[in-house]
């Protein structure tokens, strides 16, 4: 049996700004009655095939909160999922107890850091368009100004310095800023799950900075061309480069379905 761990946003699902032809896509996520995420019809067919294959364990892996993940309809029947950037492993929709206990210990060790991070964020207050919030009691989320000069020349370099002596990391996805304890990571959760399920062969796909760690665990590793992680990885030997955009998901599922165990 093989484990296929895939990131969601901009890897297999896309927001409307990436949709050119609505005839070729289906909505996979609604919020307040609005359509907000899509997959191509073909990608949905391939996803359905992957889910029926008993030799493939499909594991969605995302920085989304539990509530945000639960909105993505086609993925709710996956037996396992990693959400909140590795802070929660779901088994049949419920947090896996053994992992939950490990994360709770981590949180307690870092309890004093949480107010420190909030203090650091007050320095950037006038450039934040959303009040920082704690996602699933695990990490911080906020949104930054659209002024790219301020973001690139002030916020990001300054944040790098501020977090240097703390066991925290950050990533910017568009205008969304996440600040996360290093211990709470997709790769830590996926390593645990791989051992827990006693899986030998691992396929990974992802597009962002927070995916770099878990991607590297894969026997087959797929990244979309020109994505954030594509720009970050200097040596792309060993990585399979798939198309960018909504059709890229079709490439990813096709590669998985071609594998024979």
Secondary structure, 3 states (H helix, E strand, C coil): CEEEEECCECCCEECHHHCCCHHHEEEEEEECCEEEEEEEHHHHHHHHHHHHCCCEEEEEECCCCHHHHCCCHHHCCCCEEEEHHHCEEEECCEECHHHHHHHHHHHHHCHHHHHHHHHHHHCCHHHEEEEEEEECCCEEEEEECCCHHHHHHHHHHHHHHHCCCCCEEEEEECCEEEEEECCCCHHHHHHHHHHHCCCCEEEEECCCHHHHHHHCCCCEEEEECCCHHHHHCCCCCCEEEECCCCCHHHHHHHHHHHCCC
